[in-house]
Amino acid sequence: MKLGRFWTLAVTAALVVVWGCSSIRRGGDEFAVVKGIVKVKGKPLEGGGMLTYVTQLGPIKAAGPEVSVQQDGKYEGQARVGKNYVTLHPRPVRNKVAKVDEELTVEVKSGENVQDLEFNH
């Protein structure tokens, strides 16, 4: 009888862990539109690039889709709703590789989010 009770508790504990971890992932599955202009040192990013949005989901950081930045610095894409860490990966312009060692923190809300992103480095 005690062995049966042990297995019941073990299976229940395993189900709670699996269900709890999957609910963290599900909670971060809502995406919203993000758009605006990427600026570096006050000027629109020249040459375009990519933005990476990473969302904090409880103790886990989850990468979202990359967002393309156009030649004139404008961007539009989707990111997870919640607190996001955004990094910029600029394209080389005139054989110069721009390096941006900066991460911005932005809050993405349901619906459309219009926000210019200002990188200073």
matplotlib code that plots the C-alpha trace (Angstrom):
import matplotlib.pyplot as plt

x = [0.0, 2.8, 4.5, 1.3, 1.0, 4.7, 4.0, 0.9, 2.8, 5.7, 3.4, 1.5, 4.7, 6.0, 2.7, 2.8, 6.3, 5.5, 2.2, 3.9, 6.8, 4.5, 2.2, 5.3, 5.9, 2.2, 2.1, 4.7, 3.0, 1.1, 2.8, 2.2, 3.3, 6.4, 7.5, 9.4, 12.8, 16.2, 18.6, 22.3, 23.7, 20.6, 20.5, 18.5, 20.4, 22.0, 22.1, 19.6, 20.1, 18.3, 16.8, 16.6, 13.9, 14.4, 11.6, 11.9, 9.4, 9.7, 13.3, 13.7, 14.8, 13.2, 14.3, 11.6, 11.6, 14.2, 12.8, 14.3, 15.5, 15.2, 17.9, 16.3, 16.2, 12.5, 11.5, 8.2, 7.7, 6.4, 7.7, 6.3, 4.1, 6.0, 9.5, 11.9, 15.6, 16.5, 19.9, 20.8, 22.8, 23.6, 24.7, 28.1, 28.0, 30.8, 33.0, 32.6, 31.1, 29.1, 29.2, 26.5, 27.3, 24.1, 20.9, 17.7, 14.8, 11.3, 7.8, 5.7, 2.0, -0.9, -1.8, 0.5, 3.6, 5.2, 8.6, 11.8, 14.8, 17.8, 21.2, 24.1, 27.1]
y = [0.0, 2.4, 1.8, 2.7, 6.0, 6.8, 6.3, 8.4, 11.3, 10.9, 11.1, 14.0, 15.9, 15.3, 16.5, 19.7, 20.5, 19.9, 21.8, 24.7, 25.0, 24.8, 27.6, 29.9, 29.3, 29.7, 33.0, 34.5, 33.4, 36.7, 38.8, 42.5, 44.9, 46.9, 49.7, 53.0, 54.3, 53.0, 55.8, 55.6, 58.7, 60.7, 59.8, 57.2, 54.0, 54.1, 50.9, 48.8, 45.8, 43.5, 43.9, 41.0, 41.0, 38.7, 38.4, 37.6, 34.7, 34.1, 32.7, 32.1, 34.4, 33.5, 34.9, 36.2, 36.7, 39.1, 42.4, 43.8, 47.5, 49.2, 51.4, 54.5, 53.2, 52.3, 49.0, 47.0, 43.5, 41.5, 40.9, 39.1, 41.1, 41.9, 43.1, 42.8, 43.3, 44.7, 44.5, 45.9, 44.1, 46.8, 45.9, 47.1, 50.5, 51.5, 48.7, 49.9, 47.5, 49.4, 47.8, 48.6, 47.1, 48.2, 46.5, 48.5, 47.5, 48.1, 47.1, 45.6, 45.9, 44.2, 46.0, 48.3, 49.7, 52.7, 53.4, 55.0, 53.1, 55.2, 53.5, 55.7, 53.6]
z = [0.0, 0.8, -2.6, -4.4, -2.4, -3.3, -7.0, -6.8, -5.2, -7.6, -10.7, -9.2, -8.5, -12.0, -13.5, -11.4, -12.6, -16.3, -16.1, -14.2, -16.7, -19.7, -18.3, -18.1, -21.8, -22.7, -20.8, -23.1, -26.3, -26.9, -29.6, -30.5, -33.2, -32.6, -34.9, -35.0, -35.9, -34.7, -33.9, -33.1, -31.4, -32.3, -36.0, -37.8, -38.3, -41.8, -43.7, -41.8, -39.6, -37.3, -33.8, -31.4, -28.8, -25.8, -23.3, -19.6, -18.9, -15.2, -14.6, -18.4, -21.1, -24.5, -27.8, -30.0, -33.8, -35.2, -36.5, -39.7, -39.7, -43.1, -44.8, -43.3, -39.7, -39.7, -38.3, -37.9, -36.7, -33.7, -30.2, -27.2, -24.8, -21.6, -20.6, -23.5, -23.9, -27.4, -29.1, -32.4, -35.1, -37.7, -41.3, -42.4, -44.2, -46.6, -45.4, -41.8, -39.3, -36.7, -33.3, -30.8, -27.4, -25.7, -24.7, -24.3, -22.0, -23.4, -22.3, -25.1, -24.5, -26.4, -29.6, -31.5, -29.9, -31.6, -30.0, -31.4, -30.1, -29.1, -28.9, -27.7, -28.5]

ax = plt.figure().add_subplot(projection="3d")
ax.plot(x, y, z, "-o")
ax.set_aspect("equal")
plt.show()
